[in-house]
Structure formats: C-alpha cells, structure tokens
Amino acid sequence: MIERIIDLSEEPARLSVDLGRLVIQRKAQDDMAIPLEEIAVLVVAHRQVIYSHAVLAGLARAGGAFIPCDERRMPVGLMLPIEQHHLQAERFAIQAQAPLPRRKRAWQQVVTAKVRAQGNLLHELHNNDRGLLSMAQRVRSGDSENIEGQASRRYWPALFADSSFRRDREAEDQNRLLNYGYAVLRAIVARAVCAAGLHPSLGIHHHNRYDAFCLADDLMEPFRPIVDRAVARYIWEHGAEAPLDRQAKSALLAALTHKRFPVDAEERTLFDVAARTASSLVKVFAGEQEKLALPDRV
C-alpha cells in the first residue's frame, strides 16, 4: 500500500473529505484528492490551512497521524488513532504487566542499535566511527552505564564536524531541521505502535508524566540517524543557517519515505520496519521472544 507524508506549509489551503478521500483545494491549482488510507502523516504548518472535524476523524479512522505546527512552522502536537488493533485491551495489559528485567533487556537492544547506527553513520560520512561501534558492544541490560549518553557526547560534534555543536531544540541552526525530521519520524513510529495494539504512553525506558508518547520516543531511537544523515548532507550544501523551507522539508521527507532498509535479507520501507519493530515488542513483552526486530542498518 502507498504510504504518504503530506506537508502543507507553503500556501493557504482548504481540506475536506469526500468519498474516503482527502480533498486539498488551493488557489490557482487543480484540486487534489488522496485516499485517506494512503496518508501516513499529515503535517499542517501554514496558518491559513482550513480543515474540519471530518478531516481529523477520517484521517484517524484510516490510521493516519496528524501533526499541527506553531507560528515558526515547527511541530507542536501529534494526533493518533486509538483503535487500530482488535486485541488492543489485551495488549495494553501485557504491556503494562511486562516485568522490569524484560523491559531492561529490550532497552539494551534499542540503545545498542542506536549507538551502532550512529557509529555507522560517522564512518560513512567521516570514515571514523569515533569508537561508537565498540561502545555499542558494551551496552548492558537497561543501559546501566549510560552508554547512550556517552556516545551522544562524541556523536554530535563529530557528525557536523563542529566541536561547538550541541543538540538544543531551541537553537536557530541545524537543530531546527533535526526537530522537524524527528517530529515526523516520531509520528511514523507512534502510528506503528498504535497499529500493533500498544499504548504509546507506556514506555520501555522513557517515563514522563507530561509525555503521551513515551513508547514512540523509545522505539524511534535507532531510527534517528536517518534524519541525522539527511540534515548533515543538507547543511553541507546549504549551511547551518539554511531555512526550514520547502526544499529542506522535501529533503528530510525523502529520507524518511524513499529509502529502503535491510531486514532479514529483504529491503523494507521505514513504515514497514517500524511496524515490524512494534509488533516484535508485543512478543517481547509477552515473553514469546527475546529479540526486537530492528533493521540491520539505517
């Protein structure tokens, strides 16, 4: 099935639903009609995009995610479907009752995959993994030694070849591009979590009373380097002060939608990989298997 990310940022538009399709009306352009079931994520950033309750309800019913943006055109929210699996209540219970040692082992796998992906990206871009691949092998249950944090301190300055760079969500540099890419990635993973019948608020590791998507934040960690690669390559061409415009967003969305990832000797889309990862977590929570289904490389 086609899975699209629609970003409405550059011009006013009116959205409606007709015969199971999202209809996008814009001045001086022909109307566009897209089947709701093909929309994975809808991002609305322009302040003059008008949409109705029917649009939000139809999108949720079809399994899509909705991201509204603020006046800076940065994502500030996430709406997800709540009934995507026929065994949802049963899986909520399995998730809530998963023993701590089981969750710690799952987090170990997530951190290992994340640090390994970061090391592979540094080697790809700079021919030097800065020791991250070795660090990935030392991650223990629950990441008791905080290898994730240690790796992060090496990773960010090396990624952008800038010893002064810091990951800061409020900074007016390439952090803006990272924020946007991560928000869309989070929506993709959260959508997969809901489709697997899991509750997005019950995390493996992240626990924040103000965060409704702790589990999505956990499972997206190994996939973050997909966004990092796209941002690094973009700023090499356009500079760290490049605006978060249509061109920048297109580059980031292409990285999330066009690339294929190796899983079990097959090439899969990010949507498929995220769904497999979420489904495998159900089996890990239930004690039916020990390993999460994570991509070999991102």
Contacts in CASP RR format, 6 or more apart in sequence:
PFRMAT RR
TARGET T0000
AUTHOR 0000-0000-0000
METHOD contacts of the structure
MODEL  1
MIERIIDLSEEPARLSVDLGRLVIQRKAQDDMAIPLEEIAVLVVAHRQVI
YSHAVLAGLARAGGAFIPCDERRMPVGLMLPIEQHHLQAERFAIQAQAPL
PRRKRAWQQVVTAKVRAQGNLLHELHNNDRGLLSMAQRVRSGDSENIEGQ
ASRRYWPALFADSSFRRDREAEDQNRLLNYGYAVLRAIVARAVCAAGLHP
SLGIHHHNRYDAFCLADDLMEPFRPIVDRAVARYIWEHGAEAPLDRQAKS
ALLAALTHKRFPVDAEERTLFDVAARTASSLVKVFAGEQEKLALPDRV
1 37 0 8 1.000
1 38 0 8 1.000
2 38 0 8 1.000
3 38 0 8 1.000
3 39 0 8 1.000
3 40 0 8 1.000
3 257 0 8 1.000
3 269 0 8 1.000
3 271 0 8 1.000
4 34 0 8 1.000
4 38 0 8 1.000
4 39 0 8 1.000
4 40 0 8 1.000
4 257 0 8 1.000
5 40 0 8 1.000
5 41 0 8 1.000
5 43 0 8 1.000
5 184 0 8 1.000
5 253 0 8 1.000
5 256 0 8 1.000
5 257 0 8 1.000
6 22 0 8 1.000
6 24 0 8 1.000
6 34 0 8 1.000
6 39 0 8 1.000
6 41 0 8 1.000
6 42 0 8 1.000
6 43 0 8 1.000
7 43 0 8 1.000
7 45 0 8 1.000
7 249 0 8 1.000
7 253 0 8 1.000
8 15 0 8 1.000
8 24 0 8 1.000
8 42 0 8 1.000
8 43 0 8 1.000
8 44 0 8 1.000
8 45 0 8 1.000
8 46 0 8 1.000
8 49 0 8 1.000
9 43 0 8 1.000
9 45 0 8 1.000
9 46 0 8 1.000
9 69 0 8 1.000
9 73 0 8 1.000
9 246 0 8 1.000
9 249 0 8 1.000
10 46 0 8 1.000
10 246 0 8 1.000
11 26 0 8 1.000
11 27 0 8 1.000
11 46 0 8 1.000
12 26 0 8 1.000
12 27 0 8 1.000
12 46 0 8 1.000
12 48 0 8 1.000
12 49 0 8 1.000
12 50 0 8 1.000
13 24 0 8 1.000
13 25 0 8 1.000
13 26 0 8 1.000
13 46 0 8 1.000
13 48 0 8 1.000
13 49 0 8 1.000
13 50 0 8 1.000
14 24 0 8 1.000
14 25 0 8 1.000
14 26 0 8 1.000
14 49 0 8 1.000
14 50 0 8 1.000
14 51 0 8 1.000
15 22 0 8 1.000
15 23 0 8 1.000
15 24 0 8 1.000
15 25 0 8 1.000
15 49 0 8 1.000
15 50 0 8 1.000
15 51 0 8 1.000
15 52 0 8 1.000
15 55 0 8 1.000
16 22 0 8 1.000
16 23 0 8 1.000
16 25 0 8 1.000
16 51 0 8 1.000
16 52 0 8 1.000
16 54 0 8 1.000
16 55 0 8 1.000
17 23 0 8 1.000
17 36 0 8 1.000
17 52 0 8 1.000
17 54 0 8 1.000
17 55 0 8 1.000
17 58 0 8 1.000
18 33 0 8 1.000
20 35 0 8 1.000
20 36 0 8 1.000
20 58 0 8 1.000
20 62 0 8 1.000
21 33 0 8 1.000
21 34 0 8 1.000
21 35 0 8 1.000
21 36 0 8 1.000
22 33 0 8 1.000
22 34 0 8 1.000
22 35 0 8 1.000
22 36 0 8 1.000
22 39 0 8 1.000
22 42 0 8 1.000
22 55 0 8 1.000
22 59 0 8 1.000
23 31 0 8 1.000
23 32 0 8 1.000
23 33 0 8 1.000
24 31 0 8 1.000
24 32 0 8 1.000
24 33 0 8 1.000
24 34 0 8 1.000
25 31 0 8 1.000
26 32 0 8 1.000
36 58 0 8 1.000
36 59 0 8 1.000
36 61 0 8 1.000
36 62 0 8 1.000
36 64 0 8 1.000
37 62 0 8 1.000
37 63 0 8 1.000
39 59 0 8 1.000
39 62 0 8 1.000
39 64 0 8 1.000
40 64 0 8 1.000
40 65 0 8 1.000
40 187 0 8 1.000
40 188 0 8 1.000
40 191 0 8 1.000
40 271 0 8 1.000
41 64 0 8 1.000
41 65 0 8 1.000
41 66 0 8 1.000
41 67 0 8 1.000
41 184 0 8 1.000
41 187 0 8 1.000
41 188 0 8 1.000
41 191 0 8 1.000
42 59 0 8 1.000
42 64 0 8 1.000
42 65 0 8 1.000
42 66 0 8 1.000
42 67 0 8 1.000
43 67 0 8 1.000
43 69 0 8 1.000
43 75 0 8 1.000
43 184 0 8 1.000
44 51 0 8 1.000
44 66 0 8 1.000
44 67 0 8 1.000
44 68 0 8 1.000
44 69 0 8 1.000
45 69 0 8 1.000
45 73 0 8 1.000
46 73 0 8 1.000
47 71 0 8 1.000
56 66 0 8 1.000
56 79 0 8 1.000
59 65 0 8 1.000
59 66 0 8 1.000
60 66 0 8 1.000
60 79 0 8 1.000
60 80 0 8 1.000
60 81 0 8 1.000
60 82 0 8 1.000
61 81 0 8 1.000
62 81 0 8 1.000
63 81 0 8 1.000
63 84 0 8 1.000
63 191 0 8 1.000
63 194 0 8 1.000
63 195 0 8 1.000
64 80 0 8 1.000
64 81 0 8 1.000
64 191 0 8 1.000
65 78 0 8 1.000
65 79 0 8 1.000
65 80 0 8 1.000
65 81 0 8 1.000
65 187 0 8 1.000
65 188 0 8 1.000
65 190 0 8 1.000
65 191 0 8 1.000
66 78 0 8 1.000
66 79 0 8 1.000
67 75 0 8 1.000
67 77 0 8 1.000
67 78 0 8 1.000
67 79 0 8 1.000
67 183 0 8 1.000
67 184 0 8 1.000
67 187 0 8 1.000
68 75 0 8 1.000
68 76 0 8 1.000
68 77 0 8 1.000
68 79 0 8 1.000
69 75 0 8 1.000
69 76 0 8 1.000
70 76 0 8 1.000
73 244 0 8 1.000
74 176 0 8 1.000
74 179 0 8 1.000
74 180 0 8 1.000
74 183 0 8 1.000
74 244 0 8 1.000
75 179 0 8 1.000
75 180 0 8 1.000
75 183 0 8 1.000
75 184 0 8 1.000
78 183 0 8 1.000
78 186 0 8 1.000
78 187 0 8 1.000
78 190 0 8 1.000
78 212 0 8 1.000
78 213 0 8 1.000
80 187 0 8 1.000
80 190 0 8 1.000
80 191 0 8 1.000
80 194 0 8 1.000
80 200 0 8 1.000
81 191 0 8 1.000
81 194 0 8 1.000
81 195 0 8 1.000
82 194 0 8 1.000
84 194 0 8 1.000
84 195 0 8 1.000
84 196 0 8 1.000
84 197 0 8 1.000
85 91 0 8 1.000
85 194 0 8 1.000
85 195 0 8 1.000
85 196 0 8 1.000
85 197 0 8 1.000
87 197 0 8 1.000
88 197 0 8 1.000
91 196 0 8 1.000
91 197 0 8 1.000
91 198 0 8 1.000
91 282 0 8 1.000
92 197 0 8 1.000
92 198 0 8 1.000
92 199 0 8 1.000
92 202 0 8 1.000
94 282 0 8 1.000
94 285 0 8 1.000
94 286 0 8 1.000
95 198 0 8 1.000
95 199 0 8 1.000
95 202 0 8 1.000
95 282 0 8 1.000
95 285 0 8 1.000
96 199 0 8 1.000
96 202 0 8 1.000
98 284 0 8 1.000
98 285 0 8 1.000
101 141 0 8 1.000
102 284 0 8 1.000
102 285 0 8 1.000
102 287 0 8 1.000
103 204 0 8 1.000
103 205 0 8 1.000
103 285 0 8 1.000
104 141 0 8 1.000
104 142 0 8 1.000
105 141 0 8 1.000
105 142 0 8 1.000
105 284 0 8 1.000
105 290 0 8 1.000
106 204 0 8 1.000
106 281 0 8 1.000
106 284 0 8 1.000
106 285 0 8 1.000
106 292 0 8 1.000
107 141 0 8 1.000
107 142 0 8 1.000
107 143 0 8 1.000
107 204 0 8 1.000
107 205 0 8 1.000
107 218 0 8 1.000
108 139 0 8 1.000
108 140 0 8 1.000
108 141 0 8 1.000
108 142 0 8 1.000
108 143 0 8 1.000
109 291 0 8 1.000
109 292 0 8 1.000
109 294 0 8 1.000
110 204 0 8 1.000
110 205 0 8 1.000
110 218 0 8 1.000
110 219 0 8 1.000
110 221 0 8 1.000
110 222 0 8 1.000
110 292 0 8 1.000
110 294 0 8 1.000
111 139 0 8 1.000
111 142 0 8 1.000
111 143 0 8 1.000
111 147 0 8 1.000
111 148 0 8 1.000
111 221 0 8 1.000
112 136 0 8 1.000
112 137 0 8 1.000
112 139 0 8 1.000
113 221 0 8 1.000
113 222 0 8 1.000
113 292 0 8 1.000
113 294 0 8 1.000
113 295 0 8 1.000
114 148 0 8 1.000
114 151 0 8 1.000
114 221 0 8 1.000
114 222 0 8 1.000
114 224 0 8 1.000
114 225 0 8 1.000
115 132 0 8 1.000
115 135 0 8 1.000
115 136 0 8 1.000
115 139 0 8 1.000
115 147 0 8 1.000
115 148 0 8 1.000
115 151 0 8 1.000
116 132 0 8 1.000
116 133 0 8 1.000
116 136 0 8 1.000
117 222 0 8 1.000
117 223 0 8 1.000
117 224 0 8 1.000
117 225 0 8 1.000
117 297 0 8 1.000
117 298 0 8 1.000
118 132 0 8 1.000
118 151 0 8 1.000
118 155 0 8 1.000
118 225 0 8 1.000
118 228 0 8 1.000
119 129 0 8 1.000
119 130 0 8 1.000
119 131 0 8 1.000
119 132 0 8 1.000
119 133 0 8 1.000
119 136 0 8 1.000
119 155 0 8 1.000
120 129 0 8 1.000
120 133 0 8 1.000
120 225 0 8 1.000
120 297 0 8 1.000
121 159 0 8 1.000
121 225 0 8 1.000
121 228 0 8 1.000
121 229 0 8 1.000
122 128 0 8 1.000
122 129 0 8 1.000
122 130 0 8 1.000
122 132 0 8 1.000
122 155 0 8 1.000
122 158 0 8 1.000
122 159 0 8 1.000
123 129 0 8 1.000
123 133 0 8 1.000
124 229 0 8 1.000
125 159 0 8 1.000
125 229 0 8 1.000
125 232 0 8 1.000
126 158 0 8 1.000
126 161 0 8 1.000
128 158 0 8 1.000
130 154 0 8 1.000
130 155 0 8 1.000
130 158 0 8 1.000
131 154 0 8 1.000
132 151 0 8 1.000
132 154 0 8 1.000
132 155 0 8 1.000
135 147 0 8 1.000
135 150 0 8 1.000
135 151 0 8 1.000
136 147 0 8 1.000
136 151 0 8 1.000
138 145 0 8 1.000
138 147 0 8 1.000
139 145 0 8 1.000
139 147 0 8 1.000
139 148 0 8 1.000
140 147 0 8 1.000
142 205 0 8 1.000
143 205 0 8 1.000
148 221 0 8 1.000
152 167 0 8 1.000
156 165 0 8 1.000
156 166 0 8 1.000
156 167 0 8 1.000
157 163 0 8 1.000
157 164 0 8 1.000
157 165 0 8 1.000
159 165 0 8 1.000
159 228 0 8 1.000
159 232 0 8 1.000
160 174 0 8 1.000
160 232 0 8 1.000
160 235 0 8 1.000
160 240 0 8 1.000
165 173 0 8 1.000
165 174 0 8 1.000
167 175 0 8 1.000
167 178 0 8 1.000
168 175 0 8 1.000
169 175 0 8 1.000
169 179 0 8 1.000
172 241 0 8 1.000
173 240 0 8 1.000
173 241 0 8 1.000
174 231 0 8 1.000
174 235 0 8 1.000
174 239 0 8 1.000
174 240 0 8 1.000
174 242 0 8 1.000
176 244 0 8 1.000
177 231 0 8 1.000
177 234 0 8 1.000
177 235 0 8 1.000
177 242 0 8 1.000
177 244 0 8 1.000
177 248 0 8 1.000
177 252 0 8 1.000
178 227 0 8 1.000
178 228 0 8 1.000
178 231 0 8 1.000
180 244 0 8 1.000
180 248 0 8 1.000
180 249 0 8 1.000
180 252 0 8 1.000
181 227 0 8 1.000
181 230 0 8 1.000
181 231 0 8 1.000
181 252 0 8 1.000
181 256 0 8 1.000
182 220 0 8 1.000
182 224 0 8 1.000
182 227 0 8 1.000
184 252 0 8 1.000
184 253 0 8 1.000
184 256 0 8 1.000
185 220 0 8 1.000
185 223 0 8 1.000
185 224 0 8 1.000
185 226 0 8 1.000
185 227 0 8 1.000
185 256 0 8 1.000
186 213 0 8 1.000
186 216 0 8 1.000
186 217 0 8 1.000
186 220 0 8 1.000
188 256 0 8 1.000
188 270 0 8 1.000
188 271 0 8 1.000
188 274 0 8 1.000
189 216 0 8 1.000
189 219 0 8 1.000
189 220 0 8 1.000
189 223 0 8 1.000
189 274 0 8 1.000
189 277 0 8 1.000
189 278 0 8 1.000
190 200 0 8 1.000
190 213 0 8 1.000
190 215 0 8 1.000
190 216 0 8 1.000
191 274 0 8 1.000
192 219 0 8 1.000
192 271 0 8 1.000
192 274 0 8 1.000
192 275 0 8 1.000
192 277 0 8 1.000
192 278 0 8 1.000
193 199 0 8 1.000
193 200 0 8 1.000
193 215 0 8 1.000
193 216 0 8 1.000
193 219 0 8 1.000
193 278 0 8 1.000
194 200 0 8 1.000
195 275 0 8 1.000
195 278 0 8 1.000
196 275 0 8 1.000
196 278 0 8 1.000
196 279 0 8 1.000
196 281 0 8 1.000
196 282 0 8 1.000
197 282 0 8 1.000
198 215 0 8 1.000
198 278 0 8 1.000
198 281 0 8 1.000
198 282 0 8 1.000
199 215 0 8 1.000
200 212 0 8 1.000
200 213 0 8 1.000
200 214 0 8 1.000
200 215 0 8 1.000
200 216 0 8 1.000
201 211 0 8 1.000
201 212 0 8 1.000
201 213 0 8 1.000
201 214 0 8 1.000
201 215 0 8 1.000
202 214 0 8 1.000
202 215 0 8 1.000
203 214 0 8 1.000
203 215 0 8 1.000
203 217 0 8 1.000
203 218 0 8 1.000
204 215 0 8 1.000
204 218 0 8 1.000
204 219 0 8 1.000
204 281 0 8 1.000
205 218 0 8 1.000
206 214 0 8 1.000
206 215 0 8 1.000
206 217 0 8 1.000
206 218 0 8 1.000
207 214 0 8 1.000
208 214 0 8 1.000
211 217 0 8 1.000
219 274 0 8 1.000
219 277 0 8 1.000
219 278 0 8 1.000
219 281 0 8 1.000
222 294 0 8 1.000
222 295 0 8 1.000
222 298 0 8 1.000
223 270 0 8 1.000
223 273 0 8 1.000
223 274 0 8 1.000
223 295 0 8 1.000
223 298 0 8 1.000
225 298 0 8 1.000
226 255 0 8 1.000
226 256 0 8 1.000
226 259 0 8 1.000
226 270 0 8 1.000
226 298 0 8 1.000
227 252 0 8 1.000
227 255 0 8 1.000
227 256 0 8 1.000
229 255 0 8 1.000
230 251 0 8 1.000
230 252 0 8 1.000
230 254 0 8 1.000
230 255 0 8 1.000
231 252 0 8 1.000
233 251 0 8 1.000
234 242 0 8 1.000
234 248 0 8 1.000
234 251 0 8 1.000
234 252 0 8 1.000
235 242 0 8 1.000
238 248 0 8 1.000
242 248 0 8 1.000
256 270 0 8 1.000
257 269 0 8 1.000
257 270 0 8 1.000
259 270 0 8 1.000
260 267 0 8 1.000
260 268 0 8 1.000
260 269 0 8 1.000
261 267 0 8 1.000
261 268 0 8 1.000
261 269 0 8 1.000
261 270 0 8 1.000
261 273 0 8 1.000
261 295 0 8 1.000
261 296 0 8 1.000
261 297 0 8 1.000
261 298 0 8 1.000
262 268 0 8 1.000
262 295 0 8 1.000
262 296 0 8 1.000
262 297 0 8 1.000
263 272 0 8 1.000
263 273 0 8 1.000
263 276 0 8 1.000
263 293 0 8 1.000
263 295 0 8 1.000
263 296 0 8 1.000
268 276 0 8 1.000
268 295 0 8 1.000
273 295 0 8 1.000
276 293 0 8 1.000
277 292 0 8 1.000
277 293 0 8 1.000
277 294 0 8 1.000
279 293 0 8 1.000
280 289 0 8 1.000
280 291 0 8 1.000
280 292 0 8 1.000
280 293 0 8 1.000
281 292 0 8 1.000
283 289 0 8 1.000
284 290 0 8 1.000
284 291 0 8 1.000
284 292 0 8 1.000
END
